[in-house]
Amino acid sequence: MAEAADIQGASPAPVRRRWLRRTMILLAGTPVLAALVYSPATKAEAAQGSAVDVQLMSMAPTAPVKGDTLTIEGVVVNNGSETITDAHVGLRVGPPLADRSSIDEAAERTGFRAGNDPGEIDPAYAVKIDALPSKVGRQFTLTVPVNKLELDKDGVYQLGVSLSGVTDSRPSEQVLGIKRTFLPWQPEAAAKRAQLAYVWPLISTTHLTAETGSDELQTPVFLDDSLAEELKPTGRLGQMVSLGNELPVTWVIDPDLLNTVDAMTKGYRVRVPGGKPVQGKNKAVAEQWLNALEATVQGKKVIALPFADPDLASLAHRGKDVSGSLGQLRPATDKAKQAVETVLHVPASTDFSWPVDGAIDPSIVNVATSAGAHNVLTRSDSLQESGALGYTPSAARPIGAGTTAVVADAELSTAFQGDMLSAANSTLAVQRFLADSLALNLQKTGEQRTFVVAPQRMPTVSQVQTMAAALRGLQAGRWTQPADLEAAAAAKPDPGATTQVPGAGQYPEALAKQELPVSAFEKIRTTQNTLDHFKVILAAPDRVEIPFGNTTNREMSTSWRGRPDEARLYRDQVQEYLIGLTQKVKVVPKSDATLSGHSATIPVSVQNSLVQDVHDLVLRVQSANPTRLMFGKSGHAEQQITVQGDHTQTVKFPANATASGPVEVTAQLFTKDGVPYGEPRKFTVEATEVTPTVMLVIAGGVLLLVLAGIKMYASRKRVAARAAAEESTQQSDESPDTGPQSTDGSGTGETVDR
């Protein structure tokens, strides 16, 4: 619920007051639950007899000036077993702290120490609490005019808010709980103000897969729809944009995030377990965020990290010996500038690299600058000072070969890494940040200095809001003035500052354990080799090369740190999907064939199930026994083929049988470079060879059959003629043997012999 309240866009103080009211309502009716919610800050404090937990929920103003009234709101909770009576909450103001080391020591103190801790200010400003039962909390508000705090000179003052009272076992008044914080006091602008460059990172985890639709726009497929939650106005990235719009920050952006959100605005699909991808429903959310970001960064400094924010340390320590790995940085850098300028319509610098947590060694620096960057964003707990200077030097440090290490202050950069969901933690973090920044400016040096803050790459909503609150505390500009990261890198370096890059043995072990393994880079290389082999046959290779090229960068992303199983699964799925695409172009399985006669043709079919044409393929057939079955004048033959998208092409190969018997034939696709493509297909041809002797025998047999037929025909013809003659003779015997007759007067005929 606190997180929900934290993200409504209200100012921090009202938000904390609402949080406080809800907490106290809960505590008033549920003392046992209060004991679960509020526990002693540390075991050390409990050991010193601290029975009360004091929480500071808000402090305003965070950096007061003369005439202001300081208001501190908080909660006290009795963690002991006895009721506290005659209690009051008072404010204690210590002397100004001498330096940052004194601030560190004060921040580590927990319990009250009589003699070391200052006394309370005027009791008139204390808040009385008649009774505080066991496991019950009470809210309080201290309101004190600043002129009553006796702040006599510029500096960082320690404030202590304590609860004093008595119990049955402690009848005399004692301090039963205390919480310390810091009050920066610089009521007038300093003669020399430090320049402060604050990195405002827009980075997310990998959300896009390598999969795309078959439509013209190649609709992308997302791993899930979780990015939409970050983009909403109440989400992490939504808050980064809305709050960053009001602040003097340098935008450091992973271009893959822009590419991903831009893809959402054009329509996208989302994977679902066990089913086909479904249409994404947050196009409008993406459009709103992208429009807001574009408007926000106009006229601002924008730094583009290499595409997908590659893990430079992993590349340097695990990937550099795997061929092709380092070669991915240059295209990732080139794509970065183009992506920012295309999507946001603002110029972007690609002259910065940012190793994880700013930790560097010589190999990391070499990799970080291999793609053209001249500035490496590191941190003061990596490139450490010896302390001989007596002050913190400016961020820019020349480290050789034209490279500048831009050293972010470690304490300022890590100030908001804790649980900022708690208003108490957030309040303390803001005051500590302001105190450290003032202490930096108060260091004795004659030169104006430039400092850099590089927070965690992906701060939570509450962390973003706390960062913004701290930066608002500096906007009066009394001891700092805003600068951008490019200006910080170009600032005059301190000649006495450390420029020696730490050795490989000094790289933090905890970070080394999170690096991508060598096997990850080997898998990426395998995928890249498969892609290179596949794209040469495609009529439109960009449809595959671009999405898979981007995916290769994502496989090397810093965002996989701490998620090795998810990273491995992602790499496996990319490779499996690519192999599936390559298998859509194949030789169709063929059944065994019979070749009768001396020569014939053997058909072989190639199927293309892709949506685009494939070309520059060679189909080769190879006889396992050329003495029995030949193609042309040798044991193999080949033909170059082109197959349209979603079609099958059949190719016929003339074959000659030189002997009878079965012969295994292999059909294999090759690229134009002679590299085998896909799986070979084997089938058997039953060859039947016909020799001249056999042909002569067959011809003789045929001739005999023809002669026999002629003889039979002639015989039948003679029989038919004889039968006809006999029939004619028979008819003559049956007729009178007289010639023509004439008739006389008596009617008697007389035969005349002619």
Summary of the structure (lengths in Angstrom):
residues: 754
radius of gyration: 45.8
end to end distance: 148.7
largest distance: 195.1
contacts: 2466
relative contact order: 0.09
helix: 36%
strand: 29%
